[in-house]
């Protein structure tokens, strides 16, 4: 599945060139004319999902992934186009694969940073996904 085809992602206007990005649009701004926290969250969560799809292509169509929890920290106002960088540690990937192979389900954490055109981090977060095989 292409994350850009998710209806809410389309609604927010997330795009992709070399990475996922979100441009400043009036309808995404808050009371101080910066990108609203919820729009930033959507970009970061979408990047975490895309990261999992890239890391585990063998499970496409075979699992049901659900976001279980997240912890985010907004670090700087987002007043220009944002880009997302999602990373998955080798240890997290190996632990998930062991869980999934043994029980047919598992949890995995993806780290995400959002940064603006000046490469200033505006938000960082951890997105924990619960992944279960389809019955």
C-alpha positions as CSV (number, residue, x, y, z in Angstrom):
1,X,0.0,0.0,0.0
2,X,1.2,3.5,-0.8
3,X,0.9,5.6,2.4
4,X,0.0,8.6,0.2
5,X,-3.2,6.9,-0.8
6,X,-4.5,6.9,2.8
7,X,-7.5,9.3,2.7
8,X,-6.5,11.4,5.7
9,X,-2.9,11.7,4.4
10,X,-4.3,12.9,1.1
11,X,-6.5,15.4,3.0
12,X,-3.6,16.8,4.9
13,X,-1.6,17.1,1.7
14,X,1.5,15.0,2.4
15,X,3.7,14.6,-0.7
16,X,6.8,12.7,-1.5
17,X,9.9,13.4,-3.6
18,X,13.0,11.8,-2.0
19,X,11.2,11.8,1.4
20,X,7.8,12.6,2.8
21,X,7.1,16.3,3.1
22,X,4.4,18.7,4.1
23,X,4.2,22.2,2.8
24,X,2.8,25.2,4.7
25,X,-0.9,25.8,3.8
26,X,-3.2,28.1,5.5
27,X,-5.6,25.3,6.4
28,X,-2.8,23.5,8.3
29,X,-1.7,26.5,10.4
30,X,-2.4,27.2,14.0
31,X,-3.0,30.5,16.0
32,X,0.6,31.6,15.4
33,X,0.6,30.8,11.7
34,X,2.9,27.8,11.9
35,X,2.1,24.2,11.0
36,X,-0.4,22.8,13.5
37,X,0.9,20.1,15.8
38,X,-1.7,17.6,14.5
39,X,-0.5,18.1,10.9
40,X,3.1,17.5,12.1
41,X,2.0,14.4,13.9
42,X,0.3,13.1,10.8
43,X,3.5,13.6,8.8
44,X,5.6,11.8,11.4
45,X,3.2,8.9,11.8
46,X,2.9,8.4,8.1
47,X,6.7,8.4,7.8
48,X,6.9,5.7,10.5
49,X,4.4,3.6,8.6
50,X,6.3,4.0,5.4
51,X,9.6,3.0,7.2
52,X,8.0,-0.3,8.3
53,X,6.7,-1.0,4.8
54,X,10.2,-0.4,3.4
55,X,11.9,-2.5,6.1
56,X,9.4,-5.5,5.9
57,X,8.2,-5.7,2.3
58,X,7.7,-9.5,2.8
59,X,4.7,-8.8,5.1
60,X,2.8,-6.5,2.7
61,X,-0.8,-7.7,2.6
62,X,-0.1,-10.3,5.2
63,X,-0.3,-8.3,8.4
64,X,-2.4,-5.7,10.2
65,X,-0.3,-2.9,11.6
66,X,-1.9,-0.6,14.2
67,X,-0.3,2.4,15.9
68,X,-0.2,1.4,19.6
69,X,1.4,4.5,21.2
70,X,3.6,7.5,20.4
71,X,5.7,10.0,22.3
72,X,6.4,13.3,20.6
73,X,8.3,16.4,21.5
74,X,7.7,19.6,19.6
75,X,11.1,21.5,19.5
76,X,10.7,24.5,17.3
77,X,7.9,26.3,15.4
78,X,7.3,24.9,11.9
79,X,7.0,27.8,9.5
80,X,8.3,26.2,6.3
81,X,8.0,23.0,4.4
82,X,8.7,20.0,6.7
83,X,10.4,16.8,5.8
84,X,10.3,13.5,7.7
85,X,13.2,11.1,8.5
86,X,12.2,7.8,10.0
87,X,14.7,5.3,11.4
88,X,14.5,1.8,12.7
89,X,17.4,0.4,14.7
90,X,18.9,-2.9,13.9
91,X,18.1,-4.1,17.4
92,X,14.4,-3.1,17.1
93,X,14.1,-4.9,13.8
94,X,15.8,-8.1,15.1
95,X,13.6,-8.1,18.3
96,X,10.4,-7.6,16.2
97,X,11.4,-10.4,13.8
98,X,12.0,-12.8,16.7
99,X,8.6,-11.9,18.3
100,X,6.8,-12.1,15.0
101,X,8.3,-15.5,14.0
102,X,7.6,-17.0,17.4
103,X,4.1,-15.6,18.1
104,X,2.7,-14.2,14.8
105,X,2.6,-10.7,16.3
106,X,4.9,-8.2,17.8
107,X,5.6,-4.5,18.6
108,X,8.2,-2.3,17.0
109,X,9.3,1.3,17.6
110,X,10.2,3.7,14.9
111,X,12.0,7.0,15.6
112,X,11.0,10.0,13.5
113,X,12.4,13.5,13.1
114,X,10.7,16.3,11.3
115,X,12.9,19.1,10.0
116,X,12.3,22.4,8.2
117,X,14.1,23.9,5.2
118,X,16.9,25.1,7.4
119,X,17.4,21.5,8.7
120,X,16.2,22.6,12.1
121,X,14.3,19.8,13.9
122,X,10.8,20.9,14.7
123,X,9.5,17.6,16.2
124,X,10.9,14.3,17.2
125,X,9.0,11.2,18.3
126,X,8.8,7.5,18.8
127,X,5.9,5.6,17.1
128,X,5.3,2.1,18.5
129,X,3.4,-0.2,16.1
130,X,1.6,-3.4,17.0
131,X,1.8,-5.8,14.0
132,X,-0.3,-9.0,13.8
133,X,-0.6,-11.6,11.1
134,X,-3.9,-11.9,9.3
135,X,-5.9,-14.9,10.4
